[in-house]
Every structure is written in C-alpha cells, then in structure tokens.
C-alpha cells in the first residue's frame, strides 16, 4: 500500500504562499490557508490563489483619484 503524504498551503504576513508537509508544525510567521491535499493539488491551489508573486510590501498601491478631481 502506498501512502501519499498530505501537504498544506501556508501564507505569511507578506501574502507569500508555501507548501508545507501537513504532519509538521506550522513554522513561526506562517499561517494555514485552510487548504490541504496532495503536493500537486496544493501547487494548483497556490497557482490559482496567488497571482502576484511579489511580497505584499513591494506591490504597487491601487490607483486612487486625486482629491478634487472628477472621477
């Protein structure tokens, strides 16, 4: 009988994602996203939910209308 190890997807304060063996404790600074599965399933989930690989602090701010401008 073969055993497929379970993985979980973690996220940190910079919105970076990582695959982590589910049987190990979550490292400091990381939090479970709630998704657990095979390594391939976790990689697919991460691809679908983490489109911008840059750390949160390096992502551009959303454009906001200039005060006093129409729009």
C-alpha positions in Angstrom: 0.0 0.0 0.0 1.5 3.4 -0.9 1.0 6.4 1.2 0.7 9.9 -0.4 1.9 12.5 2.1 -0.5 15.3 2.8 0.6 18.9 2.3 -0.9 22.2 3.4 -0.7 25.7 2.0 0.7 28.3 4.3 0.7 32.1 4.0 2.8 34.8 5.8 2.3 38.5 6.5 3.7 39.4 3.1 1.0 37.2 1.4 3.6 34.8 0.2 2.5 31.2 0.0 4.4 28.0 0.7 3.7 24.3 0.6 4.4 22.5 3.8 4.2 18.9 5.0 0.8 18.7 6.9 2.2 16.5 9.6 4.8 19.0 10.7 4.1 22.0 13.0 3.5 25.3 11.2 6.7 27.4 11.3 6.7 30.8 13.1 5.4 33.6 11.0 3.2 31.4 8.8 -0.5 30.5 9.0 -2.5 27.8 7.3 -4.8 28.9 4.5 -7.1 26.0 5.2 -6.2 24.1 2.1 -4.6 20.6 2.5 -4.1 17.9 -0.2 -1.5 16.3 -2.3 1.6 18.3 -3.3 0.1 18.7 -6.8 -3.3 19.8 -5.5 -1.6 22.3 -3.2 0.5 23.7 -6.0 -2.5 24.1 -8.2 -4.4 25.8 -5.4 -1.5 28.2 -4.9 -1.3 29.0 -8.6 -5.0 29.9 -8.6 -4.9 32.0 -5.4 -1.5 33.7 -5.5 -1.3 35.5 -8.9 1.1 38.2 -7.8 4.3 36.6 -6.5 5.8 39.8 -5.2 5.8 40.3 -1.5 2.8 42.5 -0.4 5.1 45.3 0.6 6.5 45.5 -2.9 3.2 45.6 -4.8 2.1 48.9 -6.1 -0.7 50.7 -4.3 -4.0 50.8 -6.1 -4.6 54.0 -8.0 -6.8 56.5 -6.2 -8.4 59.5 -7.7 -6.6 62.8 -6.9 -8.5 64.8 -4.3 -10.6 67.4 -6.1 -10.6 65.6 -9.5 -13.7 64.4 -11.2 -14.0 60.6 -11.1 
